[in-house]
């Protein structure tokens, strides 16, 4: 298989053919017109037309690799896919094109009418192709399947690229809490409204990219200029507490009406304080629902959920409180982002899972963990580093790649937010 091999002819398409065409074009025009100016002008027009024709062959997706899309190699790889399928009993298949992305390339295969796909041995296919994993999209179009193959030259998007994307710049003004934490499989920036989620469970093993994805949500939310407040429970005290300790978006007693109870610490690192936050959220939710006073959206970020749930008392006070918030808090403009590296039924309790239909599943160890997170298998075959499966309430599961965040992103976005809140910011 030749995925990833670089050929200079793809950078400057038809290099040698273009060089050979120079004397032919200039000689012909000189013979017909006798004017060297006309010959040079014709040659320049031919070069410009050729560059325009091949422009889209060089640009494969939103965040283009420094190398161009390797079209001939992709065609050869698609032919190899059909041969591979034939080895597993699916004959008469034909290549139907490729859909390149920053991390994966999808090879579309046209199946013969009446072909029963069944369950392909993806592990054996990955071995034969020499890649870490192969995932099959059983319905990639009418009569088509898709084979998703990891690219050897993966291009992970950065948060600054996401915030400069057309999708983010042209987002709907009706979004109350717009987020842009990732790109989809084909490199398009993914924008959604956290207010309609309305809660999100983020789960995956250590190093899978949970905290990076959640930070990308919060930073893009801050960059949007939305008016909201944060409450953070960070049991590990690493990925959120220090990053947002001085944020102007942290909830403060001054933000609340006079009759509201004083909230606990806006950033908690210890289990008792984290539990106090959850119990206060239920009281604040009840107050908002009873009075109709909802001064601002409140986002509760919990990292790690297991720290609270696994030390819950016998009557599951905290678990029931989280489930009750998940059930009713949308009407009170309270939203939760619950993060865990232990995606089991003991941590993501059925009471919580039933009321949090939106999930972000990153790489996990076992199939049953994937089913706890997104209700289906697939997370165990992900690539790590922000590669995930996102399920937003009311829509299907889609493959995403979370943004890469630099330290400068935290500094720049917090500085911009500070200036905006003090009336100094200009878009």
Secondary structure, 3 states (H helix, E strand, C coil): CCCCCCCHHHHCCCHHHHHHHHHHHHHHHHHHHCCHHHHHHHHHHHHHHHHHHHHHHHCCCCCCCCCCCCHHHHHHHHHHHHHHHHHCCCCCCEEEEEEECCCEEEEEEECCCCCCCCCCCHHHHHHHHCCCCEEEEEEEECCEEEEEEECCCCCCCEHHHHHCCHHHHCCCCCCCCEEEEEEECCCCEEEEEHHHCCCEEEECCCCCCHHHHHHHHHHHHHHHCCCEEEEEEECCCCCCHHHHCCCCCECCHHHCCCCCCCCCCCEECCHHHHHHHHHHHHHHHHHHHHHCCCCCEEEEEEECHHHHHCCCCCCCHHHHHHHHHHHHHHHHCEEEEEEECCCCCCCCCHHHHCCCCEEEECCCCCHHHHHHHHCCCCHHHCCCCCEEEEECCCCCEEEEEECECCHHHHHHHHHHHHHHHCCCCCC
